[in-house]
Amino acid sequence: MAQPLTADDLLPLVAKLPHDEQVRLAQLALRAARDSTRDDAAYRAQPVRAEEFSQDDDGASWEGEGWEANGAPR
């Protein structure tokens, strides 16, 4: 398994960016961190139910129906 990247690994690449791109990257990173925090809170408020990922559906039954009308190859 590959070793996960750290901020120290990315810093040399970030240093090569122009200042405006560094600022843009920082804003994107902060927005992503904020959004993941919202997701965490949402999952805590409404946890996943066991039946949401049940294996009752036959996945193969979803295949093959109606593709001929779209001219999709098999």
N, CA, C and O of each residue as an XYZ file, in Angstrom:
296
protein
N       0.844     -1.174      0.000
C       0.000      0.000      0.000
C       0.890      1.239      0.000
O       1.894      1.287      0.711
N       0.527      2.222     -0.785
C       1.321      3.440     -0.893
C       1.224      4.269      0.383
O       0.186      4.305      1.044
N       2.308      4.922      0.706
C       2.330      5.779      1.887
C       1.558      7.061      1.567
O       1.778      7.655      0.511
N       0.665      7.499      2.448
C      -0.122      8.710      2.173
C       0.766      9.955      2.109
O       1.790     10.046      2.785
N       0.347     10.901      1.282
C       1.068     12.168      1.167
C       0.842     13.029      2.395
O      -0.187     12.929      3.062
N       1.803     13.862      2.678
C       1.674     14.828      3.770
C       1.797     16.227      3.199
O       2.160     16.402      2.035
N       1.497     17.218      4.014
C       1.650     18.608      3.596
C       3.104     18.905      3.245
O       3.379     19.683      2.331
N       4.027     18.290      3.967
C       5.454     18.490      3.675
C       5.818     17.958      2.291
O       6.705     18.502      1.632
N       5.146     16.908      1.849
C       5.392     16.375      0.511
C       4.915     17.341     -0.574
O       5.528     17.439     -1.637
N       3.836     18.042     -0.304
C       3.245     18.942     -1.295
C       3.869     20.334     -1.307
O       3.777     21.047     -2.307
N       4.492     20.716     -0.221
C       5.020     22.075     -0.090
C       5.955     22.482     -1.231
O       5.830     23.605     -1.718
N       6.880     21.637     -1.685
C       7.734     22.053     -2.804
C       6.944     22.361     -4.079
O       7.309     23.261     -4.835
N       5.871     21.620     -4.313
C       5.030     21.903     -5.480
C       4.278     23.215     -5.318
O       4.180     24.001     -6.260
N       3.753     23.448     -4.134
C       3.017     24.684     -3.861
C       3.947     25.885     -3.999
O       3.540     26.935     -4.496
N       5.180     25.734     -3.566
C       6.148     26.834     -3.643
C       6.432     27.234     -5.089
O       6.819     28.373     -5.348
N       6.245     26.312     -6.032
C       6.475     26.609     -7.449
C       5.327     27.390     -8.089
O       5.487     27.967     -9.165
N       4.178     27.405     -7.429
C       3.015     28.112     -7.977
C       3.178     29.616     -7.828
O       3.809     30.080     -6.879
N       2.615     30.385     -8.757
C       2.575     31.845     -8.560
C       1.729     32.178     -7.332
O       0.887     31.382     -6.917
N       1.953     33.339     -6.766
C       1.276     33.730     -5.517
C      -0.245     33.623     -5.639
O      -0.892     33.107     -4.728
N      -0.825     34.094     -6.733
C      -2.289     34.055     -6.853
C      -2.808     32.615     -6.888
O      -3.904     32.345     -6.397
N      -2.042     31.699     -7.456
C      -2.441     30.299     -7.459
C      -2.260     29.665     -6.082
O      -3.026     28.776     -5.710
N      -1.268     30.106     -5.326
C      -1.107     29.627     -3.953
C      -2.305     30.045     -3.115
O      -2.822     29.255     -2.324
N      -2.741     31.273     -3.286
C      -3.906     31.767     -2.540
C      -5.149     30.990     -2.950
O      -5.951     30.596     -2.103
N      -5.306     30.770     -4.259
C      -6.462     30.020     -4.759
C      -6.456     28.598     -4.193
O      -7.498     28.092     -3.778
N      -5.293     27.959     -4.176
C      -5.182     26.609     -3.625
C      -5.547     26.584     -2.140
O      -6.234     25.673     -1.679
N      -5.086     27.583     -1.402
C      -5.410     27.656      0.023
C      -6.919     27.805      0.221
O      -7.494     27.180      1.112
N      -7.551     28.623     -0.600
C      -8.999     28.808     -0.491
C      -9.739     27.507     -0.806
O     -10.693     27.144     -0.119
N      -9.287     26.810     -1.854
C      -9.922     25.539     -2.212
C      -9.751     24.506     -1.099
O     -10.681     23.762     -0.787
N      -8.565     24.464     -0.504
C      -8.307     23.519      0.584
C      -9.183     23.829      1.797
O      -9.725     22.919      2.425
N      -9.318     25.093      2.119
C     -10.166     25.466      3.255
C     -11.625     25.133      2.987
O     -12.334     24.658      3.875
N     -12.068     25.381      1.766
C     -13.453     25.066      1.406
C     -13.690     23.558      1.490
O     -14.728     23.124      1.988
N     -12.747     22.765      1.012
C     -12.886     21.306      1.067
C     -12.923     20.820      2.513
O     -13.709     19.934      2.850
N     -12.085     21.390      3.362
C     -12.072     21.009      4.772
C     -13.388     21.388      5.445
O     -13.919     20.624      6.251
N     -13.900     22.543      5.123
C     -15.165     23.000      5.701
C     -16.307     22.106      5.231
O     -17.174     21.746      6.028
N     -16.320     21.744      3.949
C     -17.382     20.892      3.412
C     -17.349     19.505      4.044
O     -18.402     18.937      4.334
N     -16.150     18.950      4.262
C     -16.071     17.621      4.874
C     -16.554     17.668      6.312
O     -17.109     16.687      6.807
N     -16.354     18.790      6.994
C     -16.861     18.947      8.356
C     -18.380     18.934      8.345
O     -19.006     18.338      9.221
N     -18.977     19.592      7.351
C     -20.442     19.576      7.241
C     -20.943     18.161      6.983
O     -21.957     17.746      7.543
N     -20.233     17.420      6.136
C     -20.634     16.041      5.865
C     -20.582     15.214      7.132
O     -21.496     14.437      7.409
N     -19.515     15.375      7.906
C     -19.393     14.634      9.160
C     -20.570     14.924     10.081
O     -21.138     14.009     10.678
N     -20.930     16.181     10.194
C     -22.047     16.569     11.057
C     -23.358     15.980     10.532
O     -24.199     15.535     11.314
N     -23.528     15.977      9.229
C     -24.753     15.432      8.655
C     -24.865     13.938      8.916
O     -25.948     13.447      9.235
N     -23.767     13.212      8.785
C     -23.801     11.772      9.047
C     -24.012     11.470     10.522
O     -24.624     10.458     10.865
N     -23.513     12.333     11.399
C     -23.771     12.136     12.831
C     -25.241     12.390     13.147
O     -25.835     11.696     13.972
N     -25.825     13.389     12.484
C     -27.228     13.711     12.737
C     -28.161     12.665     12.135
O     -29.209     12.365     12.709
N     -27.790     12.113     10.992
C     -28.625     11.133     10.298
C     -27.732      9.969      9.863
O     -27.336      9.898      8.699
N     -27.410      9.051     10.791
C     -26.487      7.966     10.453
C     -27.050      7.055      9.361
O     -28.259      6.986      9.143
N     -26.161      6.379      8.702
C     -26.542      5.432      7.662
C     -27.277      4.262      8.295
O     -26.850      3.719      9.314
N     -28.384      3.885      7.679
C     -29.154      2.741      8.185
C     -28.632      1.467      7.536
O     -28.115      1.501      6.420
N     -28.764      0.366      8.221
C     -28.252     -0.918      7.728
C     -28.877     -1.287      6.384
O     -28.192     -1.836      5.521
N     -30.145     -1.001      6.192
C     -30.827     -1.394      4.950
C     -30.433     -0.531      3.744
O     -30.755     -0.884      2.609
N     -29.753      0.577      3.967
C     -29.341      1.419      2.843
C     -28.354      0.716      1.938
O     -28.313      0.986      0.738
N     -27.563     -0.178      2.490
C     -26.553     -0.864      1.704
C     -26.770     -2.374      1.731
O     -25.815     -3.150      1.681
N     -28.024     -2.778      1.811
C     -28.313     -4.202      1.845
C     -28.050     -4.825      0.478
O     -27.995     -4.127     -0.534
N     -27.893     -6.109      0.464
C     -27.611     -6.838     -0.767
C     -28.863     -7.527     -1.309
O     -28.753     -8.513     -2.037
N     -30.038     -7.028     -0.968
C     -31.279     -7.656     -1.406
C     -31.513     -7.496     -2.902
O     -32.107     -8.372     -3.532
N     -31.058     -6.401     -3.470
C     -31.277     -6.159     -4.893
C     -30.390     -7.068     -5.723
O     -29.239     -7.325     -5.373
N     -30.933     -7.542     -6.810
C     -30.141     -8.320     -7.751
C     -29.555     -7.346     -8.760
O     -30.247     -6.899     -9.674
N     -28.286     -7.021     -8.594
C     -27.638     -6.045     -9.453
C     -27.682     -6.411    -10.919
O     -27.739     -5.525    -11.772
N     -27.656     -7.687    -11.234
C     -27.688     -8.118    -12.628
C     -29.022     -7.792    -13.282
O     -29.086     -7.647    -14.503
N     -30.077     -7.676    -12.506
C     -31.383     -7.378    -13.084
C     -31.452     -5.951    -13.615
O     -32.363     -5.619    -14.374
N     -30.508     -5.106    -13.229
C     -30.487     -3.729    -13.712
C     -29.884     -3.647    -15.109
O     -30.060     -2.644    -15.800
N     -29.181     -4.683    -15.526
C     -28.474     -4.677    -16.797
C     -29.382     -5.145    -17.928
O     -30.324     -5.905    -17.706
N     -29.096     -4.692    -19.123
C     -29.700     -5.262    -20.312
C     -31.058     -4.738    -20.711
O     -31.446     -4.914    -21.866
N     -31.787     -4.117    -19.843
C     -33.113     -3.636    -20.184
C     -33.043     -2.245    -20.806
O     -32.506     -1.322    -20.193
N     -33.576     -2.083    -22.005
C     -33.730     -0.767    -22.604
C     -32.525     -0.218    -23.335
O     -32.616      0.863    -23.918
N     -31.395     -0.917    -23.330
C     -30.210     -0.387    -24.007
C     -30.343     -0.439    -25.521
O     -29.749      0.369    -26.235
N     -31.129     -1.397    -26.006
C     -31.290     -1.528    -27.456
C     -31.912     -0.259    -28.058
O     -31.562      0.135    -29.170
N     -32.819      0.370    -27.331
C     -33.473      1.573    -27.825
C     -32.498      2.723    -27.996
O     -32.719      3.602    -28.829
N     -31.438      2.732    -27.232
C     -30.448      3.806    -27.321
C     -29.330      3.483    -28.305
O     -28.438      4.306    -28.512
N     -29.360      2.326    -28.903
C     -28.340      1.934    -29.846
C     -27.006      1.645    -29.198
O     -25.969      1.711    -29.857
N     -27.016      1.326    -27.919
C     -25.757      1.054    -27.204
C     -25.234     -0.314    -27.597
O     -26.010     -1.263    -27.711
N     -23.919     -0.431    -27.808
C     -23.372     -1.742    -28.134
C     -23.382     -2.648    -26.911
O     -23.417     -2.186    -25.770
N     -23.350     -3.922    -27.173
C     -23.320     -4.896    -26.075
C     -21.931     -5.300    -25.760
O     -21.713     -6.113    -24.862
